[in-house]
């Protein structure tokens, strides 16, 4: 038997033993079918050898692994050692960035912060300037700040060319080298007009639960009518923080989620800690780049607690259920090794993402740029509430998902609905 046959069959045996019963509970590539798989591969190799067909050993070995694992886990993939390190970095909150923060406007996004000692600062980029283009991507009017941040950042080192327009309307190209930084878990914690609040997470990173819960409780105790939790593009690996954050929307001691191995045995069970329910409704924004612990948080808020609603797009289908398995090639196979089970019995094993309660278009259009000013009617002055309403519309007009979330919260506020176990008129 040649080296391809030995390597391929060895890989199949190892992987089949790793998986055990199929994640769905049905007999598939695992269990009693191992012998048939090996027999089929051996038969094909025998045909190739007898016919004298040319066979690249390395390519054939890789194809055997990929074909087998794609049946067991269609979202699995093979990583190089460098890719494994970069993926682990991303899960811990490390990215490559140029040091710029922007704010969305009716026109081009405006730079509102340039980090000290960043490559952007060294290149002379200033607050107040606008971004016209990032790499080959033209920036259109109304592009969200989040979309711009994603284009500026990268998962690995590299250079990016940014076209900047200064306050005099003069444009210039600046080439920037991305440098490695660690993101804070909380990107933004913002009081919104009309008694609402907004929390944007970069990820559910180690130990962030306490800070997030502190912000949420502070808002609830001050009488805020509802919160938008933005998990779009968020990652992370800290399951304890998932339980801390989701727990404030559940009753004390309530089961939130369990992590089980492929034999359906509990690895860990996470419950709401002894505390008072937040009593404040939450709109949770998700998209196809919501993965890792952030994806578990979205799933738990959707299926294990009351008072939270998901809006956006189906999440990425990678909720901390996969591991890296070393291969003899020096590469690693990234594939499912466990599953997440919610209190309502729903299972996430990486075959599907979390489906939002309200699915929105990925690139929904912004609101019209022109909106008439509110004017007094019959001598009546514009009220403070009307002023706050206009301010809120201005804040959310370039983000369709955030706009929808705010609309729902305002509807709940009008109906005096404050979340599970709490109903009271907010004080502001």
C-alpha positions as CSV (number, residue, x, y, z in Angstrom):
1,X,0.0,0.0,0.0
2,X,1.5,3.4,-1.0
3,X,1.9,6.4,1.3
4,X,-1.3,8.1,0.1
5,X,-3.3,5.0,1.0
6,X,-1.7,4.8,4.5
7,X,-2.0,8.5,5.2
8,X,-5.6,8.7,3.9
9,X,-6.9,5.7,5.8
10,X,-5.1,6.9,9.0
11,X,-6.7,10.3,8.7
12,X,-10.1,8.7,8.3
13,X,-9.8,6.5,11.3
14,X,-8.6,9.3,13.5
15,X,-11.3,11.7,12.4
16,X,-14.1,9.1,12.6
17,X,-13.1,8.2,16.2
18,X,-13.0,11.9,17.1
19,X,-16.5,12.5,15.9
20,X,-18.5,9.6,17.5
21,X,-22.2,9.9,16.8
22,X,-23.3,12.5,14.3
23,X,-24.4,15.8,15.7
24,X,-28.0,15.4,14.5
25,X,-28.3,12.0,16.4
26,X,-28.6,10.2,13.1
27,X,-26.0,7.7,11.8
28,X,-23.8,9.4,9.2
29,X,-20.1,9.5,8.7
30,X,-19.5,8.3,12.2
31,X,-20.3,5.2,14.2
32,X,-20.8,1.9,12.5
33,X,-20.2,3.4,9.0
34,X,-16.4,3.8,9.6
35,X,-15.6,0.4,8.0
36,X,-17.6,1.3,4.9
37,X,-15.8,4.6,4.5
38,X,-12.4,3.0,4.7
39,X,-13.4,0.3,2.3
40,X,-14.6,2.8,-0.2
41,X,-11.4,4.8,-0.1
42,X,-9.3,1.7,-0.4
43,X,-11.3,0.6,-3.4
44,X,-10.8,3.9,-5.2
45,X,-7.0,3.9,-4.5
46,X,-6.8,0.3,-5.8
47,X,-8.6,1.5,-9.0
48,X,-6.1,4.4,-9.4
49,X,-3.1,2.1,-8.9
50,X,-4.4,-0.6,-11.3
51,X,-5.2,1.9,-14.1
52,X,-1.9,3.7,-13.6
53,X,-3.6,7.1,-13.3
54,X,-1.3,9.9,-12.1
55,X,-1.9,10.8,-8.4
56,X,-0.3,13.6,-6.5
57,X,0.1,12.2,-3.0
58,X,-0.2,15.4,-1.0
59,X,-3.2,16.6,-3.0
60,X,-4.9,13.2,-2.7
61,X,-4.3,13.1,1.1
62,X,-5.8,16.6,1.5
63,X,-8.8,15.7,-0.7
64,X,-9.5,12.6,1.4
65,X,-9.7,14.7,4.6
66,X,-11.7,17.5,3.0
67,X,-14.2,15.2,1.4
68,X,-14.8,13.3,4.7
69,X,-15.0,16.3,7.0
70,X,-17.3,18.3,4.6
71,X,-19.9,15.5,5.0
72,X,-19.7,15.6,8.8
73,X,-19.3,19.4,9.1
74,X,-19.9,21.4,5.9
75,X,-18.5,24.6,7.5
76,X,-15.2,22.9,8.5
77,X,-12.0,24.0,6.9
78,X,-8.3,23.3,7.0
79,X,-6.0,26.1,8.4
80,X,-2.3,26.6,8.1
81,X,-0.4,27.2,11.3
82,X,-0.3,31.0,10.6
83,X,-4.1,31.0,10.0
84,X,-4.7,29.2,13.3
85,X,-2.7,31.9,15.1
86,X,-4.6,34.7,13.4
87,X,-8.0,33.0,14.1
88,X,-7.1,32.6,17.8
89,X,-6.0,36.2,17.9
90,X,-9.3,37.4,16.5
91,X,-11.3,35.4,19.0
92,X,-9.3,37.1,21.8
93,X,-10.0,40.5,20.4
94,X,-6.7,41.2,18.5
95,X,-7.0,42.8,15.1
96,X,-4.8,44.9,12.8
97,X,-6.0,48.5,12.7
98,X,-4.9,52.0,11.5
99,X,-6.1,54.0,14.5
100,X,-9.1,55.8,13.1
101,X,-12.7,56.2,14.3
102,X,-15.4,57.6,12.2
103,X,-18.9,58.8,12.5
104,X,-21.6,58.3,9.9
105,X,-23.2,61.4,8.3
106,X,-25.7,62.1,5.5
107,X,-22.6,62.4,3.3
108,X,-19.2,60.8,3.7
109,X,-18.1,59.4,7.1
110,X,-16.2,61.9,9.1
111,X,-13.1,61.1,11.2
112,X,-13.9,61.8,14.9
113,X,-10.8,60.3,16.5
114,X,-7.2,59.6,15.6
115,X,-5.4,57.4,18.1
116,X,-2.2,58.8,19.6
117,X,0.9,57.2,18.3
118,X,-1.1,55.4,15.5
119,X,0.0,55.1,11.9
120,X,-2.9,57.4,11.0
121,X,-1.6,60.1,13.3
122,X,1.9,59.7,11.9
123,X,0.5,60.1,8.4
124,X,-1.1,63.5,9.3
125,X,-4.7,62.4,9.3
126,X,-6.8,64.8,11.3
127,X,-10.2,64.9,13.1
128,X,-12.8,66.4,10.8
129,X,-11.5,65.0,7.6
130,X,-13.6,62.6,5.5
131,X,-13.0,59.2,4.0
132,X,-13.7,58.8,0.3
133,X,-12.2,55.4,-0.5
134,X,-10.6,52.4,1.3
135,X,-8.5,50.2,-0.9
136,X,-10.6,49.6,-4.0
137,X,-13.9,50.3,-2.2
138,X,-15.5,53.6,-2.9
139,X,-17.3,55.0,0.2
140,X,-20.8,56.2,-0.6
141,X,-22.9,58.7,1.3
142,X,-24.6,57.3,4.4
143,X,-22.1,54.4,4.8
144,X,-22.3,53.2,8.4
145,X,-19.4,53.8,10.8
146,X,-19.3,50.1,11.5
147,X,-18.9,49.2,7.8
148,X,-16.0,51.7,7.5
149,X,-14.3,50.3,10.7
150,X,-14.4,46.8,9.2
151,X,-12.8,48.0,5.9
152,X,-10.1,49.8,7.8
153,X,-9.3,46.8,10.0
154,X,-7.8,43.5,9.0
155,X,-7.3,40.0,10.4
156,X,-3.6,40.1,9.5
157,X,-0.7,42.6,8.9
158,X,-0.8,44.5,5.7
159,X,-1.1,47.9,4.1
160,X,-4.2,49.7,3.0
161,X,-4.6,52.9,0.9
162,X,-7.1,55.4,2.2
163,X,-8.4,58.3,0.2
164,X,-8.9,61.3,2.5
165,X,-10.7,64.6,1.8
166,X,-9.7,67.5,4.0
167,X,-12.0,70.2,5.3
168,X,-11.1,72.4,2.2
169,X,-12.3,69.7,-0.1
170,X,-8.8,68.6,-1.2
171,X,-8.3,64.8,-1.6
172,X,-5.1,62.8,-1.1
173,X,-4.2,59.1,-0.9
174,X,-2.5,57.9,2.3
175,X,-1.0,54.4,2.5
176,X,-1.2,53.0,6.1
177,X,0.3,50.0,7.7
178,X,-2.1,48.1,9.9
179,X,-0.7,47.4,13.4
180,X,-1.8,44.8,16.0
181,X,-4.1,46.1,18.7
182,X,-6.4,44.5,21.3
183,X,-10.0,45.7,21.1
184,X,-11.9,46.6,24.1
185,X,-15.1,44.5,24.5
186,X,-17.3,47.6,24.6
187,X,-16.9,49.8,21.5
188,X,-19.6,52.2,22.5
189,X,-22.0,52.8,25.4
190,X,-24.3,55.7,24.6
191,X,-27.3,57.4,26.0
192,X,-29.8,58.0,23.3
193,X,-32.6,60.6,23.3
194,X,-36.1,59.7,24.6
195,X,-34.9,57.4,27.4
196,X,-33.1,54.8,25.2
197,X,-29.5,53.6,25.3
198,X,-27.1,51.8,23.0
199,X,-24.3,49.3,23.7
200,X,-22.0,48.1,20.9
201,X,-19.7,45.2,21.6
202,X,-16.6,44.2,19.6
203,X,-16.8,40.8,21.3
204,X,-17.6,38.9,24.4
205,X,-14.0,38.8,25.6
206,X,-12.5,37.4,28.8
207,X,-13.9,39.1,31.9
208,X,-16.1,41.7,30.1
209,X,-19.3,40.5,31.6
210,X,-19.0,42.6,34.8
211,X,-18.5,45.8,32.9
212,X,-21.4,45.1,30.5
213,X,-23.7,44.2,33.3
214,X,-22.7,47.3,35.2
215,X,-23.6,49.5,32.2
216,X,-27.0,47.7,31.7
217,X,-27.9,48.0,35.4
218,X,-27.0,51.6,35.6
219,X,-29.3,52.4,32.7
220,X,-32.1,50.3,34.1
221,X,-31.8,52.0,37.5
222,X,-31.9,55.4,35.9
223,X,-35.2,54.6,34.3
224,X,-34.1,54.0,30.7
225,X,-37.0,52.6,28.6
226,X,-34.9,50.1,26.6
227,X,-31.5,49.2,25.3
228,X,-30.1,48.3,21.9
229,X,-27.3,45.7,22.2
230,X,-25.3,45.7,18.9
231,X,-23.5,42.4,18.3
232,X,-22.9,42.9,14.6
233,X,-19.4,41.7,13.7
234,X,-18.7,40.7,17.3
235,X,-16.7,37.6,18.3
236,X,-15.1,36.3,21.6
237,X,-14.7,33.1,23.6
238,X,-15.8,33.9,27.2
239,X,-18.8,31.8,28.0
240,X,-18.9,33.0,31.6
241,X,-19.4,36.5,30.4
242,X,-22.2,35.3,28.1
243,X,-23.9,33.9,31.2
244,X,-23.3,37.1,33.1
245,X,-24.8,39.3,30.4
246,X,-27.8,37.1,29.4
247,X,-28.5,36.4,33.1
248,X,-29.7,39.9,33.8
249,X,-32.7,39.2,31.5
250,X,-33.6,35.9,33.2
251,X,-35.0,34.9,36.6
252,X,-32.5,34.0,39.3
253,X,-31.1,30.5,38.8
254,X,-32.8,30.0,35.4
255,X,-31.0,27.7,33.0
256,X,-29.4,29.7,30.1
257,X,-27.5,27.2,28.1
258,X,-25.4,24.0,28.3
259,X,-22.3,23.0,26.4
260,X,-22.3,19.3,25.5
261,X,-19.8,17.0,23.8
262,X,-20.5,15.0,20.7
263,X,-21.8,12.1,22.9
264,X,-24.4,14.5,24.3
265,X,-22.7,14.7,27.7
266,X,-22.7,18.0,29.6
267,X,-19.3,19.8,29.6
268,X,-20.7,22.9,31.4
269,X,-24.2,24.2,32.4
270,X,-24.7,28.0,32.7
271,X,-27.4,29.5,34.8
272,X,-28.5,33.0,35.7
273,X,-26.8,34.1,38.9
274,X,-28.7,35.3,41.9
275,X,-29.8,38.8,41.0
276,X,-32.7,41.0,40.1
277,X,-34.0,40.8,36.5
278,X,-33.0,43.9,34.6
279,X,-36.6,44.8,33.8
280,X,-35.7,46.6,30.6
281,X,-36.4,45.3,27.0
282,X,-33.5,44.8,24.7
283,X,-33.2,44.9,20.9
284,X,-30.2,42.8,19.8
285,X,-28.6,43.5,16.4
286,X,-26.8,40.6,14.7
287,X,-25.4,39.9,11.2
288,X,-23.5,37.2,9.3
289,X,-20.3,38.2,11.1
290,X,-21.7,37.7,14.6
291,X,-19.7,34.6,15.7
292,X,-18.1,33.0,18.7
293,X,-19.3,33.9,22.2
294,X,-21.2,36.8,20.7
295,X,-23.2,34.3,18.7
296,X,-24.0,32.2,21.8
297,X,-25.1,35.4,23.5
298,X,-27.5,36.2,20.6
299,X,-28.8,32.6,20.7
300,X,-29.4,32.7,24.5
301,X,-31.1,36.1,24.3
302,X,-33.3,34.7,21.6
303,X,-34.2,31.3,23.1
304,X,-33.6,31.3,26.8
305,X,-34.8,34.6,28.2
306,X,-37.7,37.0,28.0
307,X,-37.5,40.6,27.1
308,X,-35.0,40.4,24.2
309,X,-35.6,40.4,20.4
310,X,-33.1,39.8,17.6
311,X,-33.0,41.9,14.5
312,X,-30.7,41.7,11.5
313,X,-29.4,38.8,9.5
314,X,-28.6,35.1,10.3
315,X,-25.4,34.8,12.3
316,X,-22.2,33.1,11.2
317,X,-22.8,29.6,12.5
318,X,-19.6,29.4,14.5
319,X,-20.6,29.7,18.2
320,X,-17.5,28.3,20.0
321,X,-18.4,24.7,19.0
322,X,-15.3,23.9,16.9
323,X,-11.7,23.0,17.7
324,X,-8.5,22.7,15.8
325,X,-7.3,19.1,15.2
326,X,-3.6,18.8,14.2
327,X,-3.0,16.9,11.0
328,X,0.2,15.1,9.9
329,X,0.6,17.7,7.1
330,X,1.4,20.4,9.8
331,X,-2.0,22.0,9.1
332,X,-5.0,22.0,11.5
333,X,-8.6,20.9,10.8
334,X,-11.2,23.3,12.3
335,X,-14.3,21.3,12.9
336,X,-17.2,20.8,15.3
337,X,-16.4,19.2,18.7
338,X,-19.3,20.2,20.9
339,X,-22.8,21.8,20.8
340,X,-24.7,24.5,22.5
341,X,-28.1,23.6,24.0
342,X,-30.5,26.4,25.0
343,X,-33.1,26.4,27.7
344,X,-35.9,26.0,25.1
345,X,-34.1,22.8,23.8
346,X,-32.8,24.4,20.6
347,X,-29.4,23.0,19.6
348,X,-26.6,24.9,17.8
349,X,-23.8,22.7,16.5
350,X,-22.4,25.0,13.8
351,X,-24.6,23.7,11.0
352,X,-26.8,26.8,11.1
353,X,-26.7,30.4,12.5
354,X,-29.1,32.1,14.8
355,X,-32.1,33.4,12.9
356,X,-33.3,36.8,14.0
357,X,-36.9,37.4,15.1
358,X,-37.0,40.2,12.5
359,X,-34.8,39.6,9.4
360,X,-33.7,42.8,7.6
361,X,-32.0,43.5,4.3
362,X,-28.2,43.3,4.5
363,X,-27.9,46.7,2.8
364,X,-31.1,48.5,3.6
365,X,-31.2,52.1,2.3
366,X,-30.7,55.0,4.6
367,X,-33.5,57.5,5.3
368,X,-33.8,60.4,2.9
369,X,-31.2,63.1,3.5
370,X,-33.7,65.9,3.6
371,X,-36.2,66.1,6.4
372,X,-38.3,69.3,7.0
373,X,-37.7,71.2,10.2
374,X,-40.4,70.9,12.8
375,X,-42.3,74.2,13.0
376,X,-44.7,75.6,15.5
377,X,-48.4,75.0,14.6
378,X,-51.1,77.5,15.6
379,X,-48.7,79.3,17.8
380,X,-47.7,76.2,19.7
381,X,-44.0,75.9,20.5
382,X,-42.0,72.8,19.6
383,X,-41.9,70.6,22.7
384,X,-38.7,69.2,24.2
385,X,-40.0,65.7,23.3
386,X,-40.3,66.7,19.7
387,X,-36.7,68.1,19.8
388,X,-35.5,64.8,21.3
389,X,-37.4,62.8,18.7
390,X,-35.7,64.8,15.9
391,X,-32.3,64.3,17.5
392,X,-32.9,60.5,17.8
393,X,-33.9,60.3,14.1
394,X,-30.7,62.1,13.1
395,X,-28.7,59.6,15.2
396,X,-30.2,56.4,13.6
397,X,-31.1,57.5,10.1
398,X,-28.0,56.0,8.4
399,X,-28.4,52.6,10.1
400,X,-31.5,50.7,9.0
401,X,-31.2,48.0,11.7
402,X,-30.6,50.4,14.5
403,X,-33.5,52.5,13.2
404,X,-35.9,49.5,13.3
405,X,-34.7,48.6,16.8
406,X,-35.3,52.1,18.1
407,X,-38.8,52.1,16.6
408,X,-39.7,48.9,18.4
409,X,-38.4,50.2,21.7
410,X,-40.3,53.4,21.3
411,X,-43.5,51.3,20.7
412,X,-42.9,49.3,23.8
413,X,-42.3,52.5,25.8
414,X,-45.6,53.9,24.5
415,X,-47.3,50.7,25.7
416,X,-45.6,50.9,29.1
417,X,-43.8,47.6,28.5
418,X,-40.5,47.4,30.4
419,X,-39.5,43.8,30.0
420,X,-40.1,40.6,31.9
421,X,-41.3,41.1,35.5
422,X,-41.3,44.9,35.4
423,X,-43.7,47.6,34.2
424,X,-43.4,51.2,35.1
425,X,-43.3,54.5,33.4
426,X,-39.7,55.6,32.9
427,X,-38.6,58.8,34.5
428,X,-36.9,60.2,31.4
